[in-house]
Each structure stands twice: as C-alpha cells, then as structure tokens.
Amino acid sequence: MKQLLNAAFLYLLVGVSSGLFYREFTKLNNFPEGQFSQLGLAHTHLLTLGFIVLLIVLALEKVFAISRSRKLFTWFFWLYNAGVILTSGMLIWHGSLTVLGLDSNKMISGIAGLGHMLITAGMIVFFVALRRAVVAAQADAAVEPAMR
C-alpha cells in the first residue's frame, strides 16, 4: 500500500509541475493563448491516470487485498506506470515541439501509442488480480459465518 501511496503522491507533484511548465513555457515562447498544444494534456493525464487512478487502486487494495496476487499486482504496477510515464513524456515532447513551432514526427505518436498499450495491458492485469481478490473475499465471507 505504501508503494501505491508514494506513486500517487509523486504523480501529484509531477502533474502539478507539468501544468506549471505548460503555463510558463507557452508564455515564455509567446504561444497564442487558446491554441491547442498537447502540453495541457500531459497535465491532465498525469493527474488523472497517475494520481487519481492510483488512489482508487489504493482504496481497492485496502478493501480487497489485491496484492495477495503478488505476481499479478507487480505486473500491473510496472506495466501501468511505464505506460503513464511513456504517454505523458510523449505528450510533453510533442507539445513542446508545437509550442516551439517545430514539426513532430510519427515516432512520437508511435511511442505514445505504445504507452497507451502498456496502460491497457496494466489495467487488464489489474482486473484479473481484482477479480481474484473479490472472489477470495467472497469465499472468506462465506466460510466465516460457518465457523461461528
């Protein structure tokens, strides 16, 4: 649980910092206000996918002890976080190029797509681990009254 809490807190710091970077970097480079850049998306991706989702996972861990499936939980944690970091990094890279007036290339989109695939794989593994934990909790609840 501490690992989830620490990761969520780190995403909070990085997400807020990316919002600050977005605001100041666009001002510094006289980027037209209201014009689209992926820098703003990095801020929301980090806060939502990193901070909020991991806090929800933390609450589910507290209720269902998902990490009892240690191998699945470890796979989820690293796949998911690698995906969020990769996706957000590409959003920052692509957005910075846009603000600077430079052209992007398909490599950035491809790497961002890989990040999204890692997030998806992590969530699938998470749901397998969550299902196992819920089934185990139901089995424990059914056995407990019989022991009284």
Secondary structure, DSSP 8 states (H G I E B T S, - for coil): -HHHHHHHHHHHHHHHHHHHHHHHHHHHTT--TT---THHHHHHHIIIIIIIHHHHHHHHHHHH-GGGSHHHHHHHHHHHHHHHHHHHHHHHHHHHHHHHT----HHHHHHHHHHHHHHHHHHHHHHHHHHHHHHHHHHHHHHHHHH-
